[in-house]
Amino acid sequence: MEFIKRHPARIYAVLVAALALAAHYIPDLPTALGLGLAAAVLGVGEAVQRTEDSKTTAAGQEVTLG
């Protein structure tokens, strides 16, 4: 769990790359499934961005307070 908290952007990138490969090599996937996965990927991307932003803000506060 600690690894996920420390590296959400890396995990997200690997998952998105795996989905892109699956979409390329499995052309018979239903369109609705692809659109659902695209929406999920965008939602997870937003969560990853917020996590990274909070880490950046926390690091900035440590430097200011330190």
Rosetta blueprint (number, residue, H / E / L):
1 M L
2 E H
3 F H
4 I H
5 K H
6 R H
7 H L
8 P H
9 A H
10 R H
11 I H
12 Y H
13 A H
14 V H
15 L H
16 V H
17 A H
18 A H
19 L H
20 A H
21 L H
22 A H
23 A H
24 H H
25 Y H
26 I L
27 P L
28 D L
29 L L
30 P L
31 T H
32 A H
33 L H
34 G H
35 L H
36 G H
37 L H
38 A H
39 A H
40 A H
41 V H
42 L H
43 G H
44 V H
45 G H
46 E H
47 A H
48 V H
49 Q H
50 R H
51 T H
52 E H
53 D H
54 S H
55 K H
56 T H
57 T H
58 A H
59 A H
60 G H
61 Q H
62 E H
63 V H
64 T H
65 L H
66 G L
